[in-house]
Amino acid sequence: MLNYIWLVPLFPLAGSALLGIMGLLHIRLAGVKPGKGLVSLIALTSVFLSMILAAAVVWELFAVRHEESFTMDLFTWLRAGSLPLADGDELLLCSDGLWSPLEDQEIAAAMSQAPLQAALDQLMTEAIYRDGASADNTTVVAARIGNGEQAHSTDMPMCMVLDYR
């Protein structure tokens, strides 16, 4: 059943496409314009099939032991390539709450001059200060590649959410 997980979003998409085509072409079935009953039947059936399939997939996933995992390659035509990393390289994944108010050079300078955790604290504080009342969230995950003392990563995504109510 897990191999059919791709059908979960396809059923509602197919139902809405069918309804859209019927509406555009003003299709009449046996000379009668489809009423609300038929339209509702098509819409609800497509969503119901999706729900049943999703429930079956979840049921099967519960059967997978915690030591195991399930992986499925859907888009094998889309290659991401490889990213060669060396000691001292740093990876930064952040939301627009960080990269929008700060320049790339500022982020790179802070990351290279301070310990990783201190650099992230400094960058997040500065980004929120610059955005002011328009700052909504700032999320950062970082890792420094290396051996021994040089290697470091944040334990979990750091997030600052501001509420100006």
MIKEMI-647668 format. One line per 2 residues: number of its first residue (from 1); their letters; for each residue x, z, y of N, C-alpha, C, CB. Coordinates in nm, 3 decimals. Atoms other than C-alpha are relative to their C-alpha. Glycine has a CB too. Layout:
<kemis>
NUM	a	X/Z/Y/X/Z/Y/X/Z/Y/X/Z/Y ~ ...
</kemis>
This chain:
<kemis>
1	ml	0.082/0.000/-0.120/0.000/0.000/0.000/0.086/0.000/0.126/-0.093/0.120/0.000 ~ -0.087/-0.006/-0.117/0.292/0.068/0.235/0.044/-0.137/0.048/0.122/0.084/-0.031
3	ny	-0.040/0.134/-0.040/0.382/-0.299/0.232/-0.107/-0.073/0.080/0.034/-0.081/-0.122 ~ 0.108/0.062/-0.076/0.047/-0.378/0.394/-0.026/0.070/0.132/-0.127/-0.001/-0.083
5	iw	0.019/-0.075/-0.124/0.094/-0.149/0.695/-0.014/-0.093/0.121/0.117/0.097/0.021 ~ 0.008/0.096/-0.110/0.129/-0.454/0.918/-0.143/-0.048/0.023/0.090/-0.119/-0.028
7	lv	0.140/0.040/-0.016/-0.242/-0.523/0.859/-0.080/0.097/0.087/-0.065/-0.012/-0.135 ~ 0.075/-0.099/-0.078/-0.346/-0.205/1.043/-0.031/-0.051/0.141/0.079/0.132/0.008
9	pl	0.036/0.054/-0.132/-0.316/-0.361/1.391/-0.060/-0.141/-0.008/0.123/-0.004/0.088 ~ 0.049/0.137/0.010/-0.405/-0.707/1.259/-0.153/-0.008/-0.013/0.064/-0.069/-0.119
11	fp	0.146/0.005/0.018/-0.765/-0.627/1.156/-0.076/0.005/0.133/-0.045/0.117/-0.088 ~ 0.072/0.001/-0.129/-0.888/-0.525/1.506/0.035/-0.122/0.086/0.031/0.128/0.077
13	la	-0.040/0.118/-0.075/-0.687/-0.809/1.658/-0.078/-0.123/-0.048/0.151/-0.024/-0.013 ~ 0.074/0.114/0.056/-0.852/-1.061/1.424/-0.147/0.008/0.039/0.014/-0.004/-0.153
15	gs	0.140/-0.016/-0.039/-1.197/-0.916/1.497/-0.024/-0.036/0.145/-0.045/0.141/-0.025 ~ 0.018/0.033/-0.142/-1.151/-0.938/1.872/0.026/-0.147/0.027/0.092/0.086/0.086
17	al	-0.026/0.144/-0.016/-1.004/-1.290/1.843/-0.122/-0.080/-0.045/0.125/-0.042/-0.081 ~ 0.119/0.069/0.048/-1.306/-1.400/1.638/-0.114/0.011/0.101/-0.045/0.057/-0.137
19	lg	0.106/-0.018/-0.101/-1.545/-1.252/1.893/0.029/-0.079/0.126/-0.017/0.149/0.034 ~ -0.038/0.077/-0.118/-1.350/-1.411/2.177/-0.025/-0.149/-0.018/0.145/0.023/0.034
21	im	0.022/0.142/0.029/-1.361/-1.754/2.014/-0.149/-0.031/-0.003/0.067/-0.040/-0.133 ~ 0.145/0.021/0.006/-1.732/-1.718/1.942/-0.060/-0.001/0.141/-0.067/0.110/-0.086
23	gl	0.052/-0.004/-0.136/-1.794/-1.626/2.305/0.039/-0.121/0.081/0.049/0.123/0.069 ~ -0.047/0.116/-0.075/-1.584/-1.909/2.446/-0.070/-0.129/-0.042/0.150/-0.016/-0.016
25	lh	0.059/0.124/0.052/-1.736/-2.174/2.224/-0.152/0.007/-0.010/0.058/-0.032/-0.136 ~ 0.145/-0.019/0.009/-2.090/-2.033/2.240/-0.052/-0.042/-0.136/-0.072/-0.079/0.111
27	ir	0.036/0.036/0.137/-2.110/-2.062/1.865/-0.138/0.055/-0.035/0.106/0.053/-0.099 ~ 0.132/-0.041/0.047/-2.456/-2.052/1.721/0.002/-0.005/-0.152/-0.114/-0.092/0.058
29	la	0.006/-0.005/0.145/-2.509/-1.948/1.363/-0.141/-0.033/-0.043/0.045/0.139/-0.054 ~ 0.132/0.048/0.045/-2.796/-2.135/1.199/-0.091/-0.024/0.120/-0.065/0.101/-0.097
31	gv	0.079/0.033/-0.118/-2.906/-2.243/1.546/-0.037/0.119/0.086/-0.123/-0.068/-0.042 ~ 0.034/-0.121/-0.075/-2.930/-1.886/1.672/0.127/0.059/0.059/-0.072/0.104/-0.091
33	kp	-0.114/-0.063/-0.066/-2.697/-1.730/1.925/0.022/0.138/-0.061/-0.024/0.010/0.155 ~ -0.025/-0.132/0.060/-2.524/-1.426/1.768/-0.044/0.112/0.094/0.150/0.015/-0.035
35	gk	0.049/-0.112/-0.080/-2.691/-1.109/1.888/0.098/0.116/-0.001/-0.134/0.046/-0.050 ~ -0.083/-0.119/-0.009/-2.553/-0.768/1.961/0.028/0.059/-0.138/-0.066/0.104/0.089
37	gl	-0.019/-0.054/0.135/-2.600/-0.671/1.597/0.118/-0.063/-0.071/-0.125/-0.020/-0.082 ~ -0.110/0.071/0.065/-2.362/-0.938/1.467/0.133/0.032/0.068/-0.025/-0.151/0.001
39	vs	-0.121/-0.031/-0.075/-2.110/-0.873/1.741/0.047/0.141/-0.035/-0.024/-0.012/0.153 ~ -0.035/-0.138/0.037/-2.120/-0.500/1.665/0.052/0.007/-0.142/-0.122/0.092/0.016
41	li	-0.042/0.001/0.139/-2.088/-0.569/1.293/0.144/-0.050/-0.014/-0.093/-0.086/-0.084 ~ -0.137/0.054/0.007/-1.774/-0.781/1.339/0.099/0.099/0.059/0.009/-0.135/0.075
43	al	-0.091/-0.094/-0.066/-1.616/-0.532/1.580/0.021/0.126/-0.085/-0.053/0.038/0.139 ~ -0.011/-0.124/0.076/-1.693/-0.224/1.372/0.066/-0.022/-0.137/-0.137/0.061/-0.019
45	ts	-0.061/0.029/0.129/-1.594/-0.390/1.043/0.151/-0.014/0.012/-0.060/-0.127/-0.061 ~ -0.145/0.018/-0.016/-1.253/-0.490/1.174/0.069/0.134/0.025/0.030/-0.097/0.115
47	vf	-0.060/-0.132/-0.027/-1.184/-0.139/1.307/-0.010/0.089/-0.124/-0.070/0.068/0.120 ~ 0.017/-0.080/0.122/-1.323/0.021/0.988/0.104/-0.038/-0.106/-0.142/-0.018/-0.056
49	ls	-0.100/0.045/0.097/-1.096/-0.191/0.766/0.138/0.052/0.040/0.001/-0.154/-0.010 ~ -0.127/-0.051/-0.049/-0.802/-0.091/0.983/0.013/0.149/-0.027/0.015/-0.028/0.149
51	mi	-0.002/-0.144/0.023/-0.894/0.277/0.955/0.020/0.032/-0.148/-0.130/0.063/0.051 ~ -0.013/-0.023/0.145/-0.932/0.261/0.576/0.142/-0.028/-0.046/-0.100/-0.087/-0.079
53	la	-0.137/0.034/0.038/-0.597/0.089/0.539/0.098/0.103/0.055/0.037/-0.141/0.052 ~ -0.088/-0.101/-0.058/-0.429/0.337/0.775/-0.010/0.130/-0.079/-0.035/0.026/0.148
55	aa	0.017/-0.122/0.079/-0.575/0.628/0.577/0.070/-0.013/-0.135/-0.150/0.031/-0.021 ~ -0.068/0.021/0.129/-0.446/0.476/0.251/0.151/0.005/0.017/-0.042/-0.136/-0.060
57	vv	-0.144/-0.004/-0.025/-0.100/0.431/0.403/0.046/0.144/0.023/0.036/-0.088/0.123 ~ -0.035/-0.140/-0.024/-0.095/0.791/0.529/-0.004/0.078/-0.132/-0.096/0.065/0.103
59	we	0.011/-0.067/0.130/-0.212/0.911/0.186/0.123/-0.029/-0.085/-0.128/-0.044/-0.073 ~ -0.117/0.036/0.079/0.071/0.721/0.021/0.128/0.060/0.058/0.012/-0.152/-0.009
61	lf	-0.117/-0.061/-0.062/0.324/0.851/0.273/0.012/0.148/-0.034/-0.004/-0.018/0.151 ~ -0.004/-0.140/0.038/0.226/1.208/0.185/0.057/0.016/-0.141/-0.141/0.060/0.007
63	av	-0.053/-0.006/0.136/0.327/1.127/-0.173/0.152/-0.014/-0.002/-0.063/-0.109/-0.085 ~ -0.145/0.015/-0.006/0.683/1.046/-0.060/0.062/0.139/0.019/0.042/-0.096/0.117
65	rh	-0.066/-0.132/-0.010/0.908/1.347/-0.114/0.081/0.007/0.130/0.092/0.025/-0.122 ~ -0.070/-0.019/-0.126/1.082/1.495/0.188/0.143/-0.051/-0.003/0.000/0.146/0.036
67	ee	-0.136/0.048/0.010/1.422/1.389/0.056/0.006/-0.153/0.011/0.064/0.046/-0.131 ~ 0.005/0.146/-0.001/1.311/1.025/0.047/-0.048/-0.049/0.137/-0.093/-0.052/-0.113
69	sf	0.054/0.060/-0.121/1.228/0.791/0.329/-0.055/-0.137/-0.035/0.109/-0.010/0.112 ~ 0.058/0.132/0.018/1.034/0.471/0.364/0.047/-0.088/0.115/-0.155/0.005/-0.007
71	tm	-0.047/0.095/-0.101/1.186/0.176/0.547/-0.057/-0.136/-0.033/0.155/-0.005/0.007 ~ 0.055/0.135/0.020/1.030/-0.164/0.599/0.049/-0.089/0.113/-0.157/0.003/-0.004
73	dl	-0.047/0.095/-0.099/1.191/-0.456/0.778/-0.108/-0.104/0.024/0.133/-0.068/-0.046 ~ 0.106/0.095/-0.033/0.922/-0.654/0.957/0.053/-0.122/0.073/-0.105/0.068/0.084
75	ft	-0.046/0.109/-0.085/1.112/-0.864/1.208/0.146/-0.031/-0.029/-0.019/0.036/0.149 ~ -0.137/0.030/0.039/1.418/-0.986/1.025/0.059/-0.114/0.082/0.006/-0.034/-0.148
77	wl	-0.048/0.110/-0.082/1.443/-1.286/1.257/0.056/0.050/0.133/-0.112/-0.100/0.025 ~ -0.046/-0.057/-0.126/1.518/-1.053/1.550/0.123/0.085/-0.028/-0.112/0.084/0.068
79	ra	-0.125/-0.071/0.027/1.881/-0.950/1.528/0.046/0.075/0.125/0.110/-0.099/-0.047 ~ -0.048/-0.079/-0.111/2.016/-0.672/1.746/0.152/-0.006/0.011/-0.045/0.144/-0.014
81	gs	-0.145/0.008/-0.002/2.378/-0.726/1.654/0.063/0.135/-0.026/0.048/-0.055/0.131 ~ -0.071/-0.126/0.021/2.637/-0.454/1.639/0.062/0.043/0.132/0.108/-0.014/-0.110
83	lp	-0.060/-0.057/-0.120/2.790/-0.227/1.897/0.126/0.075/-0.043/-0.101/0.095/0.075 ~ -0.123/-0.069/0.040/3.154/-0.146/1.829/0.029/0.115/0.098/0.121/-0.099/-0.005
85	la	-0.027/-0.118/-0.082/3.235/0.205/1.954/0.138/0.056/-0.033/-0.109/0.108/-0.021 ~ -0.131/-0.060/0.018/3.568/0.375/2.004/-0.003/0.144/0.049/0.109/-0.082/0.076
87	dg	-0.010/-0.138/-0.047/3.678/0.733/2.066/-0.010/0.003/0.153/0.133/0.065/-0.047 ~ 0.015/-0.016/-0.144/3.573/0.844/2.411/-0.115/-0.080/0.059/0.126/-0.040/0.068
89	de	0.115/0.074/-0.050/3.286/0.594/2.446/-0.119/0.093/0.014/-0.034/-0.119/-0.093 ~ 0.117/-0.082/-0.023/2.963/0.740/2.578/-0.125/-0.086/-0.004/0.010/0.073/0.134
91	ll	0.129/0.067/0.006/2.606/0.641/2.506/-0.100/0.082/0.080/-0.048/-0.019/-0.147 ~ 0.098/-0.068/-0.084/2.330/0.724/2.753/-0.133/-0.073/-0.012/0.047/0.006/0.148
93	lc	0.135/0.054/0.006/1.960/0.669/2.695/-0.083/0.083/0.096/-0.058/0.003/-0.147 ~ 0.071/-0.077/-0.102/1.749/0.764/2.993/-0.122/-0.076/0.051/0.094/0.035/0.116
95	sd	0.120/0.059/-0.059/1.416/0.704/3.161/0.030/-0.049/0.141/-0.117/0.102/0.002 ~ -0.018/0.049/-0.137/1.369/0.536/3.497/0.006/0.113/0.102/-0.112/-0.095/0.036
97	gl	-0.013/-0.114/-0.089/1.351/0.883/3.647/0.145/0.030/0.033/-0.063/0.121/-0.062 ~ -0.142/-0.018/-0.028/1.733/0.883/3.623/0.062/-0.126/0.058/0.074/0.040/-0.128
99	ws	-0.072/0.119/-0.045/1.847/0.525/3.663/-0.059/-0.065/0.124/0.003/-0.101/-0.110 ~ 0.059/0.060/-0.120/1.605/0.431/3.939/0.059/0.055/0.130/-0.150/0.021/-0.001
101	pl	-0.053/-0.049/-0.126/1.728/0.667/4.214/0.153/0.000/0.008/-0.050/0.138/0.024 ~ -0.146/-0.006/0.001/2.096/0.662/4.108/0.061/-0.137/-0.028/0.048/0.101/-0.104
103	ed	-0.074/0.124/0.025/2.348/0.379/4.111/0.076/0.012/-0.133/0.098/-0.031/0.118 ~ -0.072/0.001/0.127/2.520/0.277/3.786/0.138/0.066/0.014/0.016/-0.143/-0.052
105	qe	-0.133/-0.054/-0.021/2.859/0.369/3.934/-0.004/0.153/0.010/0.061/-0.060/0.127 ~ 0.013/-0.145/-0.011/2.738/0.721/4.017/-0.018/0.063/-0.138/-0.118/0.036/0.090
107	ia	0.025/-0.053/0.134/2.612/0.775/3.665/0.129/-0.006/-0.082/-0.113/-0.080/-0.071 ~ -0.124/0.014/0.076/2.936/0.642/3.512/0.105/0.101/0.046/0.055/-0.143/0.014
109	aa	-0.099/-0.094/-0.052/3.152/0.858/3.741/-0.031/0.143/-0.046/0.005/-0.006/0.153 ~ 0.038/-0.136/0.041/2.958/1.177/3.662/0.022/0.021/-0.150/-0.146/0.028/0.035
111	ms	-0.015/-0.013/0.145/2.964/1.108/3.288/0.147/0.011/-0.040/-0.064/-0.120/-0.070 ~ -0.141/0.000/0.039/3.341/1.054/3.282/0.077/0.119/0.054/0.065/-0.127/0.046
113	qa	-0.076/-0.107/-0.063/3.444/1.348/3.503/-0.038/0.140/-0.047/-0.018/-0.008/0.147 ~ 0.045/-0.134/0.035/3.243/1.640/3.369/-0.030/0.008/-0.151/-0.125/0.038/0.082
115	pl	0.051/-0.014/0.137/3.158/1.786/3.028/-0.141/-0.060/-0.008/-0.001/0.150/-0.045 ~ 0.124/0.076/0.016/2.859/1.600/2.890/-0.123/0.076/0.049/-0.019/-0.038/-0.144
117	qa	0.118/-0.077/-0.039/2.601/1.876/2.935/-0.004/0.023/0.151/-0.003/0.135/-0.074 ~ -0.007/-0.022/-0.145/2.719/1.955/3.289/-0.028/-0.129/0.077/0.139/0.057/0.040
119	al	0.024/0.129/-0.066/2.718/1.585/3.381/-0.149/-0.033/0.000/0.079/-0.112/-0.070 ~ 0.143/0.030/0.007/2.358/1.545/3.261/-0.080/0.091/0.093/-0.050/0.016/-0.144
121	dq	0.068/-0.092/-0.092/2.244/1.855/3.449/0.016/-0.046/0.144/0.054/0.144/-0.016 ~ -0.029/0.046/-0.135/2.411/1.727/3.765/-0.077/-0.128/0.033/0.150/-0.022/0.018
123	lm	0.067/0.128/-0.024/2.270/1.375/3.731/-0.152/0.018/0.012/0.031/-0.097/-0.113 ~ 0.145/-0.020/-0.004/1.916/1.494/3.659/-0.041/0.070/0.128/-0.046/0.081/-0.122
125	te	0.031/-0.071/-0.124/1.918/1.735/3.952/0.008/-0.094/0.120/0.095/0.120/0.020 ~ -0.016/0.093/-0.112/2.046/1.466/4.189/-0.110/-0.107/0.001/0.137/-0.067/-0.007
127	ai	0.105/0.102/0.007/1.795/1.207/4.066/-0.134/0.056/0.049/-0.015/-0.053/-0.144 ~ 0.126/-0.062/-0.041/1.504/1.445/4.115/0.002/0.032/0.149/-0.027/0.128/-0.081
129	yr	-0.013/-0.029/-0.143/1.634/1.549/4.458/-0.024/-0.127/0.082/0.140/0.058/0.032 ~ 0.014/0.126/-0.076/1.656/1.185/4.572/-0.142/-0.057/-0.007/0.098/-0.104/-0.053
131	dg	0.135/0.053/0.013/1.315/1.088/4.437/-0.103/0.086/0.072/-0.038/-0.012/-0.146 ~ 0.090/-0.089/-0.073/1.151/1.389/4.600/-0.136/0.009/-0.065/-0.014/-0.045/0.143
133	as	0.137/-0.015/0.049/0.774/1.401/4.568/-0.041/-0.112/-0.094/-0.096/0.005/0.116 ~ 0.037/0.110/0.089/0.766/1.066/4.386/0.062/0.013/-0.139/0.041/-0.132/0.062
135	ad	-0.061/-0.021/0.132/0.974/1.202/4.093/-0.108/0.047/-0.097/0.117/0.103/0.007 ~ 0.102/-0.042/0.097/0.749/1.221/3.788/0.063/0.054/-0.127/-0.092/-0.116/-0.034
137	nt	-0.071/-0.054/0.117/0.986/1.267/3.494/0.140/-0.057/-0.006/-0.077/-0.033/-0.131 ~ -0.138/0.043/0.020/1.351/1.243/3.410/0.040/0.045/-0.140/0.097/0.060/0.110
139	tv	-0.035/-0.031/0.138/1.454/1.223/3.045/0.133/-0.065/-0.034/-0.111/-0.047/-0.097 ~ -0.135/0.050/0.030/1.810/1.184/2.915/0.042/0.046/-0.139/0.101/0.050/0.106
141	va	-0.067/-0.032/0.126/1.981/1.170/2.576/0.138/-0.064/0.011/-0.081/-0.052/-0.128 ~ -0.136/0.054/-0.012/2.359/1.127/2.564/0.084/0.040/-0.120/0.067/0.047/0.130
143	ar	-0.095/-0.031/0.107/2.639/1.117/2.309/0.137/-0.051/0.041/-0.044/-0.063/-0.135 ~ -0.138/0.041/-0.022/3.016/1.102/2.341/0.062/-0.021/-0.137/0.081/0.107/0.086
145	ig	-0.057/0.037/0.130/3.188/0.925/2.051/0.145/0.047/-0.006/-0.011/-0.153/-0.024 ~ -0.138/-0.043/0.014/3.508/1.075/1.919/0.016/0.097/-0.115/0.050/0.062/0.128
147	ng	-0.032/-0.096/0.105/3.677/1.314/1.680/0.030/0.135/0.063/0.119/-0.049/-0.085 ~ -0.037/-0.134/-0.042/3.707/1.688/1.715/-0.060/0.041/0.133/0.147/0.011/0.007
149	eq	0.042/-0.055/-0.128/3.691/1.830/2.067/-0.069/-0.105/0.088/0.120/0.058/0.075 ~ 0.051/0.103/-0.088/3.607/1.497/2.227/-0.144/-0.039/-0.033/0.089/-0.122/-0.007
151	ah	0.135/0.041/0.041/3.288/1.430/2.028/-0.102/0.103/0.048/-0.008/-0.017/-0.154 ~ 0.106/-0.090/-0.045/2.967/1.577/2.169/-0.128/-0.080/0.018/0.039/0.073/0.132
153	st	0.128/0.062/-0.030/2.600/1.499/2.193/-0.096/0.110/0.042/-0.057/-0.080/-0.122 ~ 0.099/-0.098/-0.039/2.303/1.670/2.348/-0.082/0.035/-0.123/-0.091/-0.052/0.115
155	dm	0.075/-0.045/0.117/2.104/1.876/2.097/-0.134/-0.069/-0.010/-0.020/0.150/0.005 ~ 0.132/0.062/-0.002/1.774/1.725/2.199/-0.017/-0.069/0.134/-0.113/0.105/-0.023
157	pm	0.022/0.064/-0.130/1.637/1.505/2.473/-0.026/0.106/0.107/-0.117/-0.099/-0.006 ~ 0.024/-0.090/-0.113/1.654/1.687/2.803/-0.107/-0.065/0.086/0.132/0.028/0.083
159	cm	0.110/0.058/-0.078/1.344/1.641/3.010/-0.037/0.097/0.110/-0.123/-0.032/-0.089 ~ 0.053/-0.078/-0.110/1.239/1.763/3.350/-0.126/-0.070/0.047/0.104/0.014/0.116
161	vl	0.127/0.056/-0.045/0.876/1.708/3.438/-0.044/0.082/0.121/-0.109/0.002/-0.114 ~ 0.040/-0.068/-0.123/0.766/1.790/3.789/-0.148/-0.022/0.027/0.083/-0.050/0.119
163	dy	0.142/0.009/-0.034/0.412/1.862/3.897/-0.015/0.047/0.144/-0.090/0.085/-0.098 ~ 0.012/-0.032/-0.143/0.351/1.850/4.272/-0.145/0.023/0.041/0.059/-0.112/0.083
165	r	0.139/-0.025/-0.038/-0.011/1.962/4.268/-0.012/0.115/0.093/-0.084/0.026/-0.121
</kemis>
